[in-house]
Amino acid sequence: MAEAEIAKICEIIRNKWRVKHVAVFHRLGVVPVMDISVVVAVSSEHRSDSLEAVNFAINALKSSVPIWKKEIYCESGEAEWKENRECSWRRSSSVSYPYKVL
Protein backbone atom coordinates (compact mmCIF):
# COMPACT_ATOMS: atom_id res chain seq x y z
CA MET A 1 0.00 0.00 0.00
CA ALA A 2 2.80 2.45 0.83
CA GLU A 3 4.52 1.81 -2.51
CA ALA A 4 1.28 2.50 -4.39
CA GLU A 5 0.79 5.78 -2.52
CA ILE A 6 4.37 6.84 -3.24
CA ALA A 7 3.80 6.04 -6.94
CA LYS A 8 0.69 8.28 -6.88
CA ILE A 9 2.73 11.12 -5.38
CA CYS A 10 5.34 10.74 -8.14
CA GLU A 11 2.59 10.77 -10.78
CA ILE A 12 1.11 13.97 -9.32
CA ILE A 13 4.56 15.58 -9.45
CA ARG A 14 5.03 14.56 -13.09
CA ASN A 15 1.66 16.08 -14.00
CA LYS A 16 1.95 19.31 -12.01
CA TRP A 17 5.58 20.35 -12.58
CA ARG A 18 7.91 20.20 -15.57
CA VAL A 19 10.32 17.60 -14.20
CA LYS A 20 12.61 15.08 -15.86
CA HIS A 21 13.02 12.48 -13.09
CA VAL A 22 11.42 11.79 -9.72
CA ALA A 23 12.67 9.39 -7.05
CA VAL A 24 11.21 8.82 -3.58
CA PHE A 25 12.80 6.26 -1.27
CA HIS A 26 11.81 5.35 2.27
CA ARG A 27 14.11 3.05 4.23
CA LEU A 28 12.84 -0.19 5.70
CA GLY A 29 14.17 -2.09 8.64
CA VAL A 30 16.29 -0.73 11.46
CA VAL A 31 17.06 2.98 11.05
CA PRO A 32 19.25 4.32 13.85
CA VAL A 33 18.23 7.59 15.49
CA MET A 34 19.43 10.61 13.47
CA ASP A 35 19.91 8.54 10.29
CA ILE A 36 18.13 9.58 7.11
CA SER A 37 14.96 7.56 6.50
CA VAL A 38 13.53 9.36 3.44
CA VAL A 39 15.18 10.53 0.23
CA VAL A 40 13.35 12.64 -2.35
CA ALA A 41 15.13 13.57 -5.58
CA VAL A 42 13.71 15.57 -8.48
CA SER A 43 15.45 16.86 -11.59
CA SER A 44 14.16 19.61 -13.86
CA GLU A 45 15.39 22.34 -16.17
CA HIS A 46 14.44 25.02 -13.65
CA ARG A 47 15.23 24.70 -9.97
CA SER A 48 11.91 26.23 -8.89
CA ASP A 49 10.04 23.24 -10.36
CA SER A 50 12.32 20.81 -8.52
CA LEU A 51 12.15 22.66 -5.22
CA GLU A 52 8.36 22.92 -5.30
CA ALA A 53 8.05 19.25 -6.29
CA VAL A 54 10.36 18.09 -3.48
CA ASN A 55 8.43 20.17 -0.95
CA PHE A 56 5.16 18.68 -2.17
CA ALA A 57 6.59 15.14 -2.15
CA ILE A 58 7.76 15.17 1.46
CA ASN A 59 4.55 16.81 2.69
CA ALA A 60 2.39 14.37 0.70
CA LEU A 61 4.46 11.43 1.94
CA LYS A 62 3.99 12.50 5.56
CA SER A 63 0.26 13.15 5.13
CA SER A 64 -0.87 10.24 2.97
CA VAL A 65 1.52 7.27 2.99
CA PRO A 66 0.71 4.66 5.65
CA ILE A 67 4.11 4.26 7.27
CA TRP A 68 4.46 2.82 10.76
CA LYS A 69 7.61 2.75 12.84
CA LYS A 70 8.66 0.55 15.71
CA GLU A 71 10.44 2.48 18.42
CA ILE A 72 12.81 0.45 20.58
CA TYR A 73 13.79 2.10 23.84
CA CYS A 74 17.41 1.66 24.96
CA GLU A 75 16.78 1.96 28.68
CA SER A 76 14.07 -0.69 28.96
CA GLY A 77 14.49 -2.62 25.72
CA GLU A 78 10.74 -2.35 25.24
CA ALA A 79 9.30 -1.68 21.79
CA GLU A 80 6.20 0.15 20.60
CA TRP A 81 4.64 0.55 17.14
CA LYS A 82 3.78 4.15 16.26
CA GLU A 83 1.70 5.49 13.41
CA ASN A 84 2.44 8.79 11.68
CA ARG A 85 0.43 11.46 13.54
CA GLU A 86 0.42 13.75 10.48
CA CYS A 87 -1.16 11.20 8.18
CA SER A 88 -4.61 12.03 6.78
CA TRP A 89 -5.66 8.36 6.72
CA ARG A 90 -5.42 8.44 10.49
CA ARG A 91 -8.37 10.85 10.56
CA SER A 92 -10.45 9.37 7.75
CA SER A 93 -10.66 6.21 5.70
CA SER A 94 -10.16 7.99 2.36
CA VAL A 95 -6.89 9.50 1.23
CA SER A 96 -7.21 12.87 -0.53
CA TYR A 97 -4.65 14.86 -2.45
CA PRO A 98 -4.68 18.57 -3.22
CA TYR A 99 -4.06 17.60 -6.88
CA LYS A 100 -5.87 15.19 -9.17
CA VAL A 101 -4.05 11.99 -10.10
CA LEU A 102 -4.25 11.50 -13.86
C-alpha positions in Angstrom: 0.0 0.0 0.0 2.8 2.5 0.8 4.5 1.8 -2.5 1.3 2.5 -4.4 0.8 5.8 -2.5 4.4 6.8 -3.2 3.8 6.0 -6.9 0.7 8.3 -6.9 2.7 11.1 -5.4 5.3 10.7 -8.1 2.6 10.8 -10.8 1.1 14.0 -9.3 4.6 15.6 -9.5 5.0 14.6 -13.1 1.7 16.1 -14.0 1.9 19.3 -12.0 5.6 20.3 -12.6 7.9 20.2 -15.6 10.3 17.6 -14.2 12.6 15.1 -15.9 13.0 12.5 -13.1 11.4 11.8 -9.7 12.7 9.4 -7.0 11.2 8.8 -3.6 12.8 6.3 -1.3 11.8 5.3 2.3 14.1 3.1 4.2 12.8 -0.2 5.7 14.2 -2.1 8.6 16.3 -0.7 11.5 17.1 3.0 11.0 19.3 4.3 13.9 18.2 7.6 15.5 19.4 10.6 13.5 19.9 8.5 10.3 18.1 9.6 7.1 15.0 7.6 6.5 13.5 9.4 3.4 15.2 10.5 0.2 13.3 12.6 -2.4 15.1 13.6 -5.6 13.7 15.6 -8.5 15.4 16.9 -11.6 14.2 19.6 -13.9 15.4 22.3 -16.2 14.4 25.0 -13.7 15.2 24.7 -10.0 11.9 26.2 -8.9 10.0 23.2 -10.4 12.3 20.8 -8.5 12.2 22.7 -5.2 8.4 22.9 -5.3 8.1 19.2 -6.3 10.4 18.1 -3.5 8.4 20.2 -1.0 5.2 18.7 -2.2 6.6 15.1 -2.2 7.8 15.2 1.5 4.6 16.8 2.7 2.4 14.4 0.7 4.5 11.4 1.9 4.0 12.5 5.6 0.3 13.2 5.1 -0.9 10.2 3.0 1.5 7.3 3.0 0.7 4.7 5.7 4.1 4.3 7.3 4.5 2.8 10.8 7.6 2.7 12.8 8.7 0.6 15.7 10.4 2.5 18.4 12.8 0.4 20.6 13.8 2.1 23.8 17.4 1.7 25.0 16.8 2.0 28.7 14.1 -0.7 29.0 14.5 -2.6 25.7 10.7 -2.4 25.2 9.3 -1.7 21.8 6.2 0.1 20.6 4.6 0.5 17.1 3.8 4.2 16.3 1.7 5.5 13.4 2.4 8.8 11.7 0.4 11.5 13.5 0.4 13.7 10.5 -1.2 11.2 8.2 -4.6 12.0 6.8 -5.7 8.4 6.7 -5.4 8.4 10.5 -8.4 10.9 10.6 -10.5 9.4 7.7 -10.7 6.2 5.7 -10.2 8.0 2.4 -6.9 9.5 1.2 -7.2 12.9 -0.5 -4.7 14.9 -2.5 -4.7 18.6 -3.2 -4.1 17.6 -6.9 -5.9 15.2 -9.2 -4.0 12.0 -10.1 -4.3 11.5 -13.9 
